[in-house]
Amino acid sequence: METAGKVITELFMQREREFLLSPVRVMVKSSFDGMEVGDVEVPKMKSGEAAELPRWVAEELAELSIAEIQEEPFEGEIFKALTREKMLGSPQLSPLQANFYLQMRRRLATIKAGSETGKYRREDYEKLKGTCYDLIGRRLSKLLSMSSSSSLQTIGDKITPEERVFFARSRTLSDEWKSALLGES
């Protein structure tokens, strides 16, 4: 039997690959004659032109200052999610988009790396990290509580795939514990 940590790590790795292949909108900053990036052919583009590219290609072009990814920084979404969790009572979860934790992890890594190069302040990283821990703690606490009494069908549309694994594992463990405790195993 695989350990829960290994299952979750593999799930994150698979979802990260899918996320990197998903399209994202970019704005070209410097004209170029087209190029091959891995096995993706990027056509000739002029400065100011917009295009949709696989995220990993867009990130490479952004790193080279050729293009800029057209999406809002994710910190706002993290703070909003935490605020919603604080407002809702214990047995309630606010919905999160399926890629929420992937984007959160990536943004946290970006801010951490930027704080080491001077692009971001160390305090910005620490504040975001604290907010992430707070959000994760609140959601896991709610999921753990709900796993002993709720079914996946009742909360399935509000949780991420990673939380789904946690909920299922917690539910199984809770059921096994209750059965053993009551002598039903």
TORLUM-938513 format. One record per residue (C-alpha): residue number from 1; residue in one letter; x, y, z. Coordinates in nm, 3 decimals. Example, Ala and Ser with C-alpha at 12.3 -4.5 7.8 and 13.67 -1.06 7.14 Angstrom:
# residues 2
kelum/ropa/xx/yy/zz
1/A/1.230/-0.450/0.780
2/S/1.367/-0.106/0.714
//
This chain:
# residues 185
kelum/ropa/xx/yy/zz
1/M/0.000/0.000/0.000
2/E/0.130/0.344/-0.093
3/T/0.179/0.598/0.181
4/A/-0.053/0.898/0.185
5/G/0.245/1.130/0.137
6/K/0.356/0.949/-0.177
7/V/0.004/0.950/-0.322
8/I/-0.035/1.323/-0.259
9/T/0.314/1.402/-0.395
10/E/0.240/1.205/-0.713
11/L/-0.097/1.379/-0.746
12/F/0.074/1.720/-0.718
13/M/0.335/1.622/-0.977
14/Q/0.071/1.500/-1.224
15/R/-0.147/1.806/-1.173
16/E/0.157/2.033/-1.208
17/R/0.234/1.877/-1.548
18/E/-0.126/1.930/-1.659
19/F/-0.116/2.290/-1.534
20/L/0.205/2.364/-1.726
21/L/0.043/2.234/-2.045
22/S/-0.269/2.450/-2.001
23/P/-0.295/2.762/-2.219
24/V/-0.226/3.109/-2.085
25/R/-0.250/3.447/-2.254
26/V/0.071/3.642/-2.318
27/M/0.151/3.988/-2.451
28/V/0.464/4.006/-2.665
29/K/0.712/4.268/-2.541
30/S/0.982/4.218/-2.807
31/S/0.919/4.116/-3.167
32/F/1.076/3.788/-3.276
33/D/1.091/3.579/-3.592
34/G/0.938/3.270/-3.441
35/M/1.109/2.991/-3.256
36/E/1.090/2.633/-3.147
37/V/1.059/2.581/-2.774
38/G/1.087/2.211/-2.704
39/D/0.841/2.054/-2.944
40/V/0.621/2.367/-2.961
41/E/0.655/2.598/-3.260
42/V/0.590/2.961/-3.170
43/P/0.509/3.168/-3.482
44/K/0.662/3.505/-3.571
45/M/0.512/3.772/-3.343
46/K/0.533/4.149/-3.315
47/S/0.559/4.362/-3.003
48/G/0.213/4.430/-2.857
49/E/0.062/4.116/-3.008
50/A/-0.132/3.879/-2.780
51/A/-0.134/3.501/-2.804
52/E/-0.230/3.190/-2.611
53/L/0.056/2.952/-2.542
54/P/0.114/2.654/-2.314
55/R/0.202/2.791/-1.970
56/W/0.551/2.640/-1.969
57/V/0.634/2.810/-2.302
58/A/0.488/3.140/-2.179
59/E/0.701/3.117/-1.864
60/E/1.016/3.060/-2.071
61/L/0.935/3.362/-2.291
62/A/0.863/3.573/-1.981
63/E/1.193/3.466/-1.827
64/L/1.369/3.589/-2.143
65/S/1.169/3.919/-2.128
66/I/1.020/3.844/-2.469
67/A/0.661/3.823/-2.343
68/E/0.455/3.898/-2.035
69/I/0.197/3.656/-1.894
70/Q/-0.143/3.824/-1.877
71/E/-0.285/3.723/-1.541
72/E/-0.320/3.889/-1.206
73/P/-0.078/3.799/-0.926
74/F/-0.235/3.522/-0.721
75/E/-0.185/3.678/-0.376
76/G/-0.525/3.846/-0.395
77/E/-0.698/3.513/-0.450
78/I/-0.517/3.360/-0.153
79/F/-0.620/3.646/0.078
80/K/-0.981/3.631/-0.050
81/A/-0.996/3.255/0.009
82/L/-0.870/3.298/0.366
83/T/-1.125/3.572/0.432
84/R/-1.408/3.351/0.303
85/E/-1.292/3.061/0.524
86/K/-1.282/3.287/0.828
87/M/-1.636/3.415/0.758
88/L/-1.787/3.069/0.714
89/G/-1.858/2.858/1.019
90/S/-1.682/2.536/1.103
91/P/-1.890/2.288/0.905
92/Q/-1.885/2.500/0.587
93/L/-1.626/2.528/0.312
94/S/-1.603/2.797/0.050
95/P/-1.540/2.668/-0.302
96/L/-1.187/2.676/-0.443
97/Q/-1.096/2.647/-0.809
98/A/-0.935/2.315/-0.904
99/N/-0.590/2.469/-0.965
100/F/-0.590/2.681/-0.651
101/Y/-0.315/2.495/-0.462
102/L/-0.099/2.464/-0.774
103/Q/-0.115/2.838/-0.829
104/M/-0.060/2.903/-0.460
105/R/0.251/2.682/-0.450
106/R/0.393/2.840/-0.763
107/R/0.328/3.196/-0.643
108/L/0.481/3.120/-0.304
109/A/0.791/2.975/-0.476
110/T/0.814/3.281/-0.703
111/I/0.795/3.524/-0.410
112/K/1.050/3.320/-0.213
113/A/1.295/3.315/-0.506
114/G/1.231/3.686/-0.566
115/S/1.298/3.766/-0.201
116/E/1.639/3.601/-0.235
117/T/1.728/3.814/-0.540
118/G/1.581/4.138/-0.408
119/K/1.280/4.147/-0.641
120/Y/1.045/4.102/-0.342
121/R/1.088/4.181/0.026
122/R/1.144/3.889/0.266
123/E/0.847/4.022/0.469
124/D/0.621/3.978/0.163
125/Y/0.721/3.613/0.143
126/E/0.675/3.556/0.517
127/K/0.331/3.725/0.514
128/L/0.214/3.520/0.216
129/K/0.352/3.200/0.365
130/G/0.170/3.269/0.694
131/T/-0.153/3.335/0.506
132/C/-0.113/3.009/0.312
133/Y/-0.051/2.811/0.632
134/D/-0.355/2.973/0.794
135/L/-0.576/2.891/0.495
136/I/-0.450/2.532/0.469
137/G/-0.494/2.479/0.843
138/R/-0.850/2.608/0.840
139/R/-0.951/2.400/0.538
140/L/-0.784/2.081/0.664
141/S/-0.948/2.125/1.003
142/K/-1.290/2.160/0.838
143/L/-1.226/1.867/0.604
144/L/-1.112/1.646/0.890
145/S/-1.421/1.735/1.092
146/M/-1.649/1.675/0.793
147/S/-1.481/1.345/0.702
148/S/-1.642/1.170/0.996
149/S/-1.994/1.279/0.910
150/S/-2.025/1.409/0.552
151/S/-1.999/1.233/0.221
152/L/-1.785/1.341/-0.072
153/Q/-2.101/1.412/-0.271
154/T/-2.206/1.686/-0.028
155/I/-1.878/1.880/-0.054
156/G/-1.723/1.753/-0.378
157/D/-1.794/2.068/-0.578
158/K/-1.622/2.291/-0.319
159/I/-1.290/2.110/-0.283
160/T/-0.980/2.068/-0.495
161/P/-0.851/1.732/-0.620
162/E/-0.582/1.742/-0.351
163/E/-0.842/1.800/-0.081
164/R/-1.047/1.518/-0.228
165/V/-0.759/1.277/-0.158
166/F/-0.721/1.413/0.196
167/F/-1.096/1.383/0.258
168/A/-1.113/1.025/0.126
169/R/-0.811/0.918/0.334
170/S/-0.949/1.090/0.644
171/R/-1.289/0.934/0.589
172/T/-1.140/0.586/0.558
173/L/-0.926/0.633/0.868
174/S/-1.222/0.771/1.064
175/D/-1.446/0.481/0.962
176/E/-1.176/0.224/1.050
177/W/-1.112/0.390/1.384
178/K/-1.484/0.397/1.476
179/S/-1.527/0.032/1.371
180/A/-1.226/-0.078/1.577
181/L/-1.336/0.129/1.875
182/L/-1.685/-0.020/1.866
183/G/-1.556/-0.373/1.809
184/E/-1.703/-0.401/1.459
185/S/-1.379/-0.478/1.275
//
